[in-house]
Amino acid sequence: MIVMKKLTRLTLAAATIATLGSTAFAAPETFAIDGTHSFPRFSYSHLGYSTQLSRFNKTSGKIVLDKEAKTGTVDVLIDMKSVDTGFAVFDEHIQGEDFLDTGKFPTATFKSTKVRFEGDKPVAIEGNLTIKGVTRPVTLNVSSFQRMPHPMMKRDAIGANASTKISRTEFNAGKHAPYVGDEVTIDIAVEAVKE
């Protein structure tokens, strides 16, 4: 009987230690955005003729995820001077005062306020987008998410695709609207490596 009681106590102690260990392991993890594989793209209607697609070439930031608590934060900085329309003259034109005004506002930011999960994967990121000094709430809808060890870097990494729609006139960038479409679709492909 005494042996049974001791075994029961040892089993309970082992279970408690295992629980504490798993709780300690389930901490928030920080990932640094990989600027060589992270590109915000934007598209809009050009006079009704076609949908134009451009991107920004320089993006940085951090993503923090706690999959056990189902919480996270996303903090993104976009270099607006890195806009790439595929045509150098238009790159300069779109950086002018009527559009991005990169002389006064060289960066745009997205700072999350809430990350929504389904299971252990984020499906939507609510937050504040700031362009030209104007901040508006947006929701990035996540269409794909992957987490696995990076085969080259030998560290955990995450990747996602997400999108939202904004009105450029709400960000004081509405020249030629509605002829050049006011609605802009923003798609972001992001990869980030665990710090």
C-alpha positions in Angstrom: 0.0 0.0 0.0 2.8 2.4 0.9 4.6 1.5 -2.4 1.4 2.3 -4.3 1.0 5.7 -2.6 4.6 6.6 -3.4 4.1 5.5 -7.1 0.9 7.6 -7.3 2.8 10.7 -5.8 5.7 10.1 -8.3 3.2 9.8 -11.2 1.4 13.0 -10.2 4.8 14.9 -9.7 5.9 13.7 -13.2 2.7 14.9 -14.8 2.9 18.3 -13.1 6.5 18.7 -14.3 5.5 17.7 -17.8 2.6 20.2 -17.8 4.8 23.0 -16.5 7.4 22.1 -19.2 4.8 22.3 -22.0 3.5 25.6 -20.7 6.9 27.1 -20.6 7.5 25.9 -24.2 4.3 27.5 -25.5 5.7 31.0 -25.4 5.3 33.8 -28.0 7.8 33.4 -30.8 9.3 36.3 -32.8 9.9 36.1 -36.5 11.9 38.7 -38.5 10.4 39.5 -41.9 12.6 38.4 -44.8 12.8 41.4 -47.1 14.0 39.2 -50.0 10.7 37.2 -50.1 8.2 39.7 -48.8 6.5 42.1 -51.2 3.3 44.1 -50.8 1.6 44.5 -54.2 -1.2 46.8 -55.1 -3.6 46.7 -58.0 -6.3 49.1 -59.4 -8.4 49.8 -62.5 -6.7 52.0 -65.0 -9.5 54.0 -66.8 -11.4 50.7 -67.0 -9.0 49.4 -69.6 -7.0 47.1 -67.4 -6.0 46.2 -63.9 -2.5 47.5 -63.2 -0.3 45.7 -60.7 2.7 47.2 -58.9 4.7 46.4 -55.8 7.1 47.7 -53.2 10.6 46.2 -53.1 11.7 47.0 -49.6 9.7 45.7 -46.6 10.8 44.9 -43.0 9.2 44.2 -39.7 8.4 41.6 -37.0 5.7 39.0 -36.5 5.1 37.5 -33.0 2.9 34.4 -32.7 1.7 32.4 -29.7 -0.1 29.5 -31.3 -1.1 28.0 -27.9 -2.7 31.3 -26.7 -3.9 32.0 -30.2 -2.5 35.5 -30.1 0.0 37.5 -32.2 1.2 40.8 -33.4 2.3 42.0 -36.9 4.4 45.1 -37.4 5.3 46.0 -41.0 7.3 48.9 -42.4 7.2 49.6 -46.2 9.7 51.8 -47.9 7.4 53.8 -50.2 10.3 55.0 -52.3 10.8 51.4 -53.4 7.6 51.4 -55.4 8.1 49.4 -58.6 5.5 49.9 -61.4 7.8 48.3 -64.0 8.4 51.7 -65.6 11.0 54.1 -64.1 9.3 57.3 -65.2 6.0 56.2 -63.6 7.8 55.2 -60.4 8.8 58.8 -60.0 5.3 60.1 -61.0 3.5 57.9 -58.5 5.9 59.2 -55.7 4.7 62.7 -56.3 2.5 64.8 -54.0 -0.8 63.8 -55.6 -0.2 60.1 -55.0 2.3 58.7 -52.5 4.2 61.9 -51.7 7.3 60.0 -50.7 9.3 63.3 -50.1 7.2 63.9 -47.0 6.0 60.4 -46.2 8.8 57.9 -47.2 7.3 55.0 -45.3 4.0 53.3 -44.7 3.2 51.1 -41.7 0.8 48.4 -40.7 0.4 47.6 -37.0 -1.9 44.9 -35.9 -4.5 45.2 -33.2 -5.8 41.6 -33.3 -4.9 38.3 -34.9 -7.8 35.9 -35.4 -7.0 32.2 -35.5 -8.9 29.1 -36.7 -7.2 26.1 -35.1 -3.5 26.9 -34.9 -3.4 29.1 -38.0 -4.1 32.8 -38.3 -6.9 33.6 -40.7 -7.3 37.4 -40.4 -5.2 40.3 -39.0 -7.0 43.4 -37.9 -4.9 46.5 -37.6 -4.1 50.1 -38.6 -2.6 51.0 -41.9 -0.8 54.4 -42.2 -0.1 55.9 -45.6 0.8 59.6 -46.1 0.3 60.2 -42.4 -3.3 59.0 -42.5 -4.2 56.0 -40.4 -7.2 53.8 -41.2 -8.3 50.4 -39.8 -8.1 47.5 -42.2 -8.4 43.7 -42.0 -5.9 41.5 -43.8 -7.6 38.3 -44.8 -5.0 35.4 -44.8 -5.5 33.0 -47.7 -2.6 30.7 -46.9 -0.2 30.2 -43.9 2.7 27.8 -43.5 5.1 27.1 -40.7 8.0 24.7 -41.0 11.7 24.5 -40.6 13.4 26.5 -43.4 15.3 24.0 -45.5 18.3 26.4 -46.1 18.4 28.5 -43.0 17.8 25.5 -40.6 15.5 27.6 -38.5 11.7 27.7 -38.1 10.1 30.0 -40.6 6.6 31.2 -41.5 5.0 32.4 -44.6 1.6 33.8 -45.6 -0.4 35.5 -48.3 -3.0 38.1 -47.2 -5.1 40.8 -48.8 -7.3 43.8 -48.2 -9.0 46.6 -50.1 -8.7 50.3 -49.4 -9.9 53.5 -50.9 -7.0 55.7 -52.0 -9.0 58.9 -51.6 -9.2 58.1 -47.9 -5.4 58.3 -47.7 -5.2 61.6 -49.6 -3.9 59.9 -52.8 -7.0 60.1 -54.9 -5.9 62.1 -58.0 -7.8 61.1 -61.2 -10.4 59.1 -59.2 -12.9 57.7 -60.2 -11.3 57.4 -63.7 -8.3 55.8 -62.3 -9.9 53.4 -59.8 -10.3 54.6 -56.2 -10.5 51.0 -54.9 -7.0 49.5 -54.5 -6.4 45.9 -53.6 -3.4 45.2 -51.5 -1.9 41.7 -51.5 1.1 40.9 -49.4 3.3 37.8 -49.7 5.4 37.6 -46.6 8.0 35.2 -45.2 9.7 35.5 -41.8 12.4 33.6 -40.0 12.4 32.9 -36.3 14.9 35.0 -34.3 
